[in-house]
Amino acid sequence: MRMRSVLATVTAGLAAATCVAAAAPANAHSGRAPGVHACSPAVSIAGYSDALDKTTYDGTFVGNLSALAVDRGGRIAALSDRSSLFTLDRETLKPTSVVNLVDEKGAALDSEGLAVDYDGTRLVTSETDPSVRRYERDGTLVGSLPVPDALKVAPAGRATSNLTFEGLTLLPGGRTLLAAMEGSLSGDTAGIVRFQTWDRATRQGDFRLSAQYGYRADTGLGVSEAQATPDGRLLVLERGFTAGVGNTVRLYLADLRHATDTRRVDTLTGQDGVRLARKTLLADLVNCPSLGARAKQPQPNPLLDNIEGLTITGRTHDGRLQLLLVSDDNQNAVQTTRLYSLSARLPHTVNG
């Protein structure tokens, strides 16, 4: 389906979810602005929906959502970090199917990143290994990708458990896959994380390890998602949480061009002559209008929650990228599964 058609269906779906909320649990709320409201000069929000919050589908809890991807035909694939992969209806954004994912030994995953390949198979990361595995639509495991030793969890490597592959995206053309680490490797300066790529010579070929890049997250934040833009740059979600204050969620545009390939660089300090990816802030989501949203715990803006997933669903009539975001409620009574509809106009250059 063309990007513009996907946009129409997903935007309609979020509006439909607003209507569905009336039949959802009493704690589910939705908001849809009559137009769009600015979060920054570059980013606007059109609405949100809590209609999926604390619901179940086919006996499976609909929550813990950590990643989104647009499937062929415009359907939305939504990944739970409890090893469940949902398909959401493109018009209502309600689940229409769910499959459970397991590793080679039949164990559940801490599944965090998701990309849909050209043939419809799902590429899924797990934080516990870390790993990138390929699954058929029905959840059948069909293979896995190699992972550099340094990115593995200690003592096998230098990564910290639960701070590995958090984001996953295919670059335009489908020949390069990128996984974003959430946190820094031991020995690297705190806040500098690594983005690992895999390339394939042909569209049908297997992925092989390729370049790696350094990216500096803001102090106290980690990378929760990376999504390739149509021009080959990256939308990067940085997220953090402070008890008693709430979440910080910032959306950046990053550019890997001219960044140093760090796969043979043992330690990244930011002052070692290594060129990190450039980035520029598109929006701090605390500045979005709340649209009447309610928070179950302290938040600097009641609209905010633990936002982890992001996908590009199309373009608006004036060329802005249409974005769908989702928060991970951690199956926690004081957190919310919330879908957000945003749009973003990307600058021509990344200055940072």
C-alpha positions in Angstrom: 0.0 0.0 0.0 1.3 3.5 -0.8 2.4 5.6 2.1 -0.4 8.2 1.6 -3.0 5.4 1.8 -1.5 4.0 4.9 -1.7 7.5 6.5 -5.4 7.8 5.7 -6.2 4.4 7.3 -4.1 4.8 10.4 -5.4 8.4 11.1 -8.9 7.1 10.7 -8.1 4.3 13.0 -7.0 6.5 15.8 -10.2 8.5 15.4 -12.2 5.3 15.5 -10.4 4.3 18.6 -11.8 7.4 20.2 -15.3 6.0 19.5 -14.3 2.6 20.7 -13.2 4.0 24.1 -16.9 4.3 25.2 -17.0 0.5 25.2 -13.6 0.1 26.8 -12.9 -0.2 30.5 -13.8 2.7 32.7 -10.2 3.8 33.0 -9.8 4.1 29.2 -9.9 7.7 27.8 -9.2 9.1 24.4 -8.6 12.6 23.0 -8.7 13.9 19.5 -8.0 17.5 18.6 -10.2 19.2 16.0 -7.0 20.0 14.2 -3.4 19.6 15.1 -1.6 21.1 18.1 2.0 22.1 18.2 4.5 20.3 20.5 7.3 22.3 18.8 7.8 24.1 15.5 8.5 20.8 13.9 6.1 18.4 15.7 2.3 18.4 16.2 -0.1 16.1 17.9 -3.5 15.2 16.5 -4.8 12.8 19.2 -4.3 9.9 21.5 -6.2 6.8 22.6 -6.2 4.7 25.8 -8.8 2.2 24.4 -6.3 -0.7 24.5 -5.3 0.0 28.1 -5.7 -3.0 30.5 -7.6 -5.0 27.9 -7.1 -8.6 26.7 -7.4 -10.3 23.3 -7.8 -14.0 22.9 -6.7 -14.6 26.4 -3.6 -12.4 26.0 -3.0 -9.2 27.9 -2.8 -6.3 25.4 0.0 -4.2 26.9 3.7 -4.2 27.5 3.9 -2.8 23.9 7.5 -1.8 23.0 7.5 -1.5 19.2 5.3 -0.8 16.2 5.7 -1.5 12.5 3.6 -1.1 9.4 2.9 -4.4 7.7 2.0 -4.9 4.1 -1.6 -3.7 3.5 -1.3 -1.1 6.1 -1.9 -3.3 9.1 0.0 -2.4 12.3 2.2 -5.0 14.0 2.6 -4.3 17.7 5.2 -6.1 19.8 4.9 -6.8 23.5 8.0 -7.3 25.5 6.4 -10.4 27.0 6.8 -12.4 23.7 3.5 -11.5 22.1 3.1 -10.1 18.6 -0.2 -8.5 17.8 -1.7 -7.4 14.5 -3.9 -4.3 14.9 -6.7 -3.5 12.5 -5.7 -0.5 10.3 -9.0 1.3 10.9 -9.8 0.7 14.5 -6.3 -0.2 15.8 -7.9 -3.0 17.8 -6.1 -6.4 17.8 -7.2 -8.9 15.1 -4.6 -11.6 15.9 -1.8 -12.5 18.3 1.1 -15.0 18.1 3.6 -16.0 20.8 7.3 -15.9 20.1 10.0 -18.1 21.6 13.7 -18.6 21.1 15.4 -21.7 19.8 14.9 -23.5 23.2 11.3 -22.6 23.4 11.9 -19.8 26.0 10.1 -16.5 26.0 11.8 -13.3 24.8 12.3 -9.9 26.2 11.2 -8.6 22.8 11.8 -4.9 22.3 12.5 -4.0 18.6 10.5 -4.9 15.5 10.8 -4.5 11.7 8.7 -6.1 8.9 10.9 -7.3 6.0 9.9 -7.1 2.4 8.5 -10.7 2.4 6.3 -10.1 5.5 8.6 -11.9 8.0 9.2 -10.2 11.3 12.6 -9.2 12.6 12.5 -9.1 16.4 15.1 -8.2 19.0 15.4 -9.5 22.5 17.3 -7.7 25.2 18.3 -10.7 27.2 20.8 -12.1 24.7 20.8 -9.7 22.9 19.5 -11.1 19.6 17.8 -10.4 16.3 15.6 -13.3 15.2 13.3 -13.7 12.1 9.8 -15.1 12.4 7.0 -16.0 10.0 3.7 -14.3 10.5 2.5 -17.3 12.5 5.3 -17.0 14.9 7.5 -19.7 13.5 11.2 -19.0 14.1 13.2 -19.2 10.9 16.6 -17.8 11.8 18.8 -15.4 13.6 21.4 -12.8 12.9 25.0 -12.6 14.1 25.7 -10.2 17.0 29.1 -8.7 17.8 30.7 -10.1 21.0 31.1 -6.7 22.6 27.4 -6.0 22.4 26.5 -9.2 24.3 25.6 -9.0 28.0 28.5 -9.4 30.4 30.4 -11.6 31.1 30.1 -12.7 27.4 30.4 -9.1 26.3 30.3 -5.5 27.6 26.6 -4.7 27.6 24.3 -4.4 30.6 21.3 -6.7 31.0 18.1 -4.9 29.9 20.0 -2.1 28.1 20.7 -3.8 24.8 18.8 -3.9 21.5 15.8 -1.6 22.1 15.1 -0.2 18.6 15.1 -1.9 15.2 14.5 -0.5 11.7 15.1 -1.2 8.1 16.6 1.6 6.1 15.0 2.6 2.8 15.5 -0.1 0.1 15.5 -2.8 2.7 19.2 -3.8 2.4 20.4 -2.4 5.7 19.0 -3.2 9.1 19.8 -1.1 12.2 19.5 -2.0 15.9 19.8 0.6 18.6 21.3 -0.2 22.0 19.4 1.4 24.9 22.4 1.9 27.1 26.2 2.3 27.0 28.7 -0.5 26.9 31.1 -1.0 29.8 34.1 1.2 29.1 32.2 3.7 26.9 31.3 7.0 28.3 27.9 7.1 29.9 25.2 8.2 27.5 27.1 7.1 24.3 25.3 4.2 22.8 26.0 2.0 19.8 23.9 1.5 16.7 24.7 -1.8 14.9 23.9 -2.4 11.3 23.7 -5.5 9.0 23.8 -5.4 5.2 22.9 -7.8 2.5 24.1 -7.7 -1.1 20.7 -8.4 -2.6 17.1 -7.9 -1.3 16.8 -11.6 -0.9 20.2 -12.2 0.7 21.0 -12.9 4.3 22.0 -10.1 6.6 25.7 -9.9 7.5 27.4 -7.7 10.2 28.2 -4.3 8.9 29.1 -0.8 10.2 28.5 0.4 13.8 28.0 4.0 15.0 28.1 5.9 18.2 25.2 8.1 19.3 25.1 10.4 22.4 21.8 10.3 24.3 20.9 13.2 26.6 22.0 12.9 30.3 19.8 10.4 32.2 18.0 9.2 29.1 18.3 6.0 27.0 17.3 5.2 23.5 13.9 3.5 23.3 13.3 3.4 19.6 15.0 4.3 16.2 13.0 4.5 13.0 14.4 5.2 9.5 12.9 8.1 7.6 12.3 7.9 3.9 15.5 9.9 3.2 17.7 7.5 5.2 18.0 9.4 8.4 16.7 8.3 11.8 14.0 9.3 14.2 15.3 8.5 17.6 13.1 8.4 20.8 15.0 9.1 24.0 13.2 8.3 27.2 13.8 8.3 31.0 11.9 8.1 34.2 12.3 10.0 37.5 10.3 8.7 40.5 7.9 11.3 41.8 8.3 13.4 38.6 7.5 11.1 35.7 8.7 10.5 32.2 10.9 12.5 29.9 10.4 11.7 26.2 12.3 13.5 23.4 12.1 13.0 19.7 15.3 13.6 17.8 16.4 13.5 14.1 19.7 11.8 13.7 22.1 11.6 10.7 24.7 8.8 10.4 26.3 10.2 7.4 29.9 11.3 8.2 29.8 9.3 11.5 32.7 7.0 12.3 32.3 3.3 11.9 33.0 2.2 15.5 33.0 -1.6 15.1 36.8 -1.6 15.7 36.8 1.2 18.3 37.0 -0.4 21.8 35.9 2.6 23.9 33.9 5.6 23.0 34.5 8.7 25.0 33.2 11.5 22.7 36.7 13.1 22.8 38.7 10.5 20.9 38.4 11.8 17.4 35.4 9.5 16.7 32.6 11.3 15.0 29.3 10.5 16.6 26.0 10.6 14.8 24.7 14.1 14.6 21.3 14.8 16.0 18.8 17.7 16.4 15.8 18.0 18.7 12.5 17.8 17.0 10.3 18.0 20.2 10.4 17.4 23.9 6.9 15.8 24.3 6.4 17.5 27.7 5.6 20.6 25.6 2.7 18.9 23.7 -0.8 20.0 24.7 -2.3 17.4 27.1 -5.6 17.1 25.1 -7.4 16.2 28.3 -5.3 13.2 29.0 -5.1 11.7 32.5 -2.0 10.3 34.2 -2.2 7.5 36.9 1.1 8.7 38.5 2.9 12.0 38.7 3.9 13.3 35.2 5.2 16.7 34.1 2.4 16.5 31.4 -0.5 14.0 32.0 -0.2 13.1 28.3 3.2 11.4 28.9 3.8 7.8 29.8 6.5 5.3 29.2 6.7 5.8 25.4 8.8 3.1 23.7 7.4 2.4 20.2 7.4 4.6 17.1 6.6 3.9 13.4 6.1 6.1 10.4 2.6 5.5 8.8 2.6 7.9 5.9 2.6 11.6 5.0 0.1 14.4 5.5 -1.1 16.4 2.5 1.6 19.0 3.1 4.4 16.5 3.3 4.8 16.0 7.0 5.6 12.5 8.3 2.7 10.9 10.1 3.8 9.1 13.2 2.2 6.5 15.5 3.7 6.1 19.0 2.8 3.7 21.8 3.6 3.5 25.5 4.6 0.4 27.4 2.5 0.0 30.6 4.7 -2.7 32.0 1.4 -4.4 33.0 1.5 -1.9 35.9 -1.7 -0.3 37.4 -0.1 3.2 37.5 1.0 3.1 33.8 -1.1 3.3 30.6 -1.0 1.7 27.2 -1.5 4.8 25.1 -1.4 5.4 21.3 -0.4 8.8 20.0 -0.9 10.3 16.5 1.8 12.9 15.7 3.2 14.6 12.6 6.7 15.9 12.0 8.3 18.2 9.5 12.0 17.3 9.2 14.6 19.9 8.8 16.9 19.6 5.7 20.0 19.4 7.9 21.0 18.0 11.2 23.1 20.6 13.0 24.0 18.9 16.3 
